[in-house]
Amino acid sequence: MALRRTTKADPNIAMSSMTDIVFLLLIFFLVTSTLVNPNALKLLLPKSTGQVSAKATVSVSIKDWGDDSYSYHINGNQQPVNLEEVEDELVELLQSEEDPTFSIYSDESVPIKEIVQVMNIAKRNHYKVILATQAE
């Protein structure tokens, strides 16, 4: 006894809902990628024509408050760290790195003396340093 199916399965799939989901995901990722900012502090960086392609995993930001007071921030953290604690924080963050490198983000108005103090930390611990600048 041969039983035959009277209805055939439709192999077509409605793609309109799938395209809606893809567009929503695309918009979501575009919006969230613009919110990611490695330097959360608002700094006016000095301008430079030369740019370095090396990537640093840790950043130290030096903020000038205008009254001869400066604050140091590790990885864009809003909570400032004393200059004496910067070295300990950097050693802790960079101890597992194969090629330890950190970048310095500083306001244009920060005296070079403050930047050199952070660079001396790198020299003592044999770290590489990148001084962040703005492209001209």
C-alpha positions in Angstrom: 0.0 0.0 0.0 1.6 3.2 -1.2 0.7 6.2 0.9 1.5 9.5 -0.6 1.8 12.8 1.1 -0.8 15.2 -0.2 1.1 18.3 0.9 4.7 19.1 0.1 7.1 20.8 2.5 8.0 24.4 1.4 11.8 24.7 1.3 11.7 28.5 1.3 12.6 30.4 4.5 11.3 33.9 5.1 14.4 36.1 5.4 12.8 39.4 6.4 13.0 38.7 10.1 16.7 37.6 9.7 17.7 40.8 8.0 15.9 42.8 10.7 18.0 41.0 13.3 21.2 41.6 11.4 20.5 45.3 11.0 19.7 45.6 14.7 23.0 43.9 15.6 24.9 46.1 13.2 23.4 49.3 14.8 24.1 48.0 18.3 27.8 47.3 17.6 28.3 50.6 15.8 26.8 52.5 18.7 28.8 50.6 21.4 32.1 50.8 19.5 31.9 54.6 19.5 31.4 54.6 23.3 34.6 52.7 23.9 37.3 55.2 24.8 40.7 54.2 26.1 41.4 57.6 27.6 38.4 58.5 29.8 40.0 61.7 31.0 39.6 64.8 28.9 43.2 65.8 28.0 44.4 68.3 25.4 47.3 66.3 24.0 50.3 68.0 22.2 50.4 67.8 18.4 52.9 65.8 16.5 53.5 64.6 12.9 55.2 61.3 13.9 53.0 58.5 15.1 54.1 55.2 16.6 52.4 51.9 15.6 53.3 50.1 18.8 50.4 49.4 21.2 50.7 49.8 25.0 48.6 47.8 27.3 48.7 50.3 30.2 48.3 54.0 30.2 49.3 56.7 32.6 47.4 60.0 32.3 48.7 63.3 33.9 46.1 65.9 34.4 46.9 69.6 35.1 44.4 71.2 37.4 45.7 74.7 36.8 46.9 75.5 40.3 50.3 73.7 40.1 48.6 70.5 41.1 48.7 67.4 38.9 46.9 64.1 39.2 48.1 60.7 37.9 45.5 58.2 36.6 46.3 54.6 35.6 44.3 53.2 32.6 42.0 56.2 32.5 40.7 55.5 36.0 38.9 58.5 37.5 40.4 57.9 40.9 43.8 59.6 41.0 47.0 57.9 42.2 49.9 59.6 44.0 53.1 59.7 42.1 54.7 57.4 44.7 52.1 54.8 44.0 52.4 55.0 40.2 55.5 52.8 40.1 53.9 50.0 42.2 50.8 50.0 40.1 52.8 49.8 36.8 55.0 47.0 38.2 51.8 45.1 39.2 50.1 45.6 35.8 53.1 44.9 33.6 54.8 42.0 35.5 53.2 39.4 33.2 53.9 41.2 29.9 56.6 39.9 27.6 57.5 43.3 26.2 56.3 45.7 28.9 55.2 49.0 27.3 53.0 51.8 28.7 51.9 55.1 27.2 51.9 58.5 28.8 48.9 60.8 28.1 49.5 64.3 29.5 47.9 67.7 29.1 49.8 70.3 26.9 50.2 72.4 30.0 51.9 69.8 32.2 55.6 70.7 32.7 58.1 68.3 31.3 59.4 67.7 34.8 56.2 65.8 35.7 56.5 63.7 32.5 60.1 62.9 33.1 59.3 61.6 36.6 57.0 59.0 35.0 59.6 58.3 32.3 62.2 57.6 35.1 59.9 54.9 36.5 60.1 53.2 33.1 63.9 53.5 33.0 64.3 52.0 36.5 62.1 49.0 35.5 63.3 48.6 31.9 59.9 49.4 30.4 59.3 51.0 27.0 57.4 54.3 27.0 55.2 55.9 24.4 54.3 59.6 24.8 50.8 60.0 23.3 50.3 63.0 21.0 47.5 64.2 18.7 48.0 64.0 15.0 48.5 67.4 13.3 
